[in-house]
Amino acid sequence: DRPPHHPGILPEPAAYTSFLRACRYGNLWKQSVETVDIVMIEAGVEPGASHYRVVLQTLRDSNQWQTSESLIENMKGRGVEVGQIDYDLAIAATSRVGAVDGADRLASAMLQDGLEHT
């Protein structure tokens, strides 16, 4: 369920990337969100853009557009740069379920950040 954590031993960020990819291929979107929101922070590893991107891919594949939107806000709140690809992944999740309002909000946020939708 969670990557192993041993007190006093900081796991390598790459180990979390591998775990998040496994979550993606196992369609375990809740575990991937929990990993970047809680587990990595508790372990003293700050999630980077690449970690979040894997989670956004998982959320897109799982049609979890609302969670994608929240995750982007979390990224911004933690000072992680949100790029065009991150918004594109979240918008792709909205298009899979026809969530036009969500796509509009994300596109507006992307424009406010100086990015363009492709």
N, C-alpha and C positions, 0 to 999 in steps of 0.2 A: 504494500500500500504506500509506504513512504520510503525514500532512500535511507539507507542506514546512517545514523548519526551517533557518534561516540563523543561524549563530553571531553573537551580539551583537544580534540583533533578536528581541525577544520578540513572538510572535504574540498576537493578541487572543484572549481566552477564547471570544468568539463564533465565531471561525474554527474552533475545536475543536468547538464545538457543531454547527456545520454539517457538519464532517467526520463526527462521530459519527452524525448523522442520516442521512448518506449510507450509512454502514456499516449502519445499521438497515434501510434500504430495500433494500440490497444483500445483506442477511442475512450480513454479515461480522462475526460476533460475536467471533471471535478478534482481529481488528484493533481492534475497539472496546475490548475489555478491555486490549489492549496500549497503546492510546492513553492511557487514564486511569491505568494502572499504571506506565508507563514513559515514553512519549514526552512527555507534558505535563510531568511532573516534570523530565525532562532539559532541557526548554525553559524551565524556570523558571516554569511556569504551574501553580498549584495547582488540581486539579480540584475543582469545586464540586458541590453537590447536583444541580444541573440536568444537569451532565455525566454523573454517575453514573446519574441517572434514565433518560437516553436509552440508556445501556448496559444497564440493567436491562430496559428495553422490548425491546431487541434480544435479550437472553438469553431473555426470556419467549417471544418470537416464534420462537426457535430451540430451544426446549425444553431449555435449558441450566440447569436448576435448581440443580445442584451449584455451578456457577460463580456463579450469582446469590447463593447462600448465602455463598460466599467473598468476593464483592464487597462484600456488606453488612458483613462483618467488616473488610475493608480500609477501608471508609468510616469505621467506628467508630474504627479504629486511627489514621486520619488526622485525627480530630476533626471529621468531616463529620456533621452531624445526619442521622440516619436517621429518616425519617417513615413514617407509616402507608402512604402510597402505595408507598414503596420495598418494604416488606414484602409488600404486596398483589401487587406485580409478581412478586416471587420466589415467593410462594405460588401464584400463577396458573401459573407454570412447572411447579411440582410437580404441580398438578392435571391438567395436560395429559398427563403421563406416568404418573400414578397413584403418585407417590412419597410415600406417606402419612407415612413416617418423616421425610422432609425437611420436609413441611408442618407436622408436629407440632413439630419443632425450631424452625422459623421462627416459628410461632405462639407458642411459649413465649418465645422471645427478644423478640418484639414485646410480649408482656404484661409481661415484665421491664423493658422500656423505658417502661412506662406507657401503651402504645397498645392499641387494640382492633381486632380483625379485623372488616372489614365484609362 
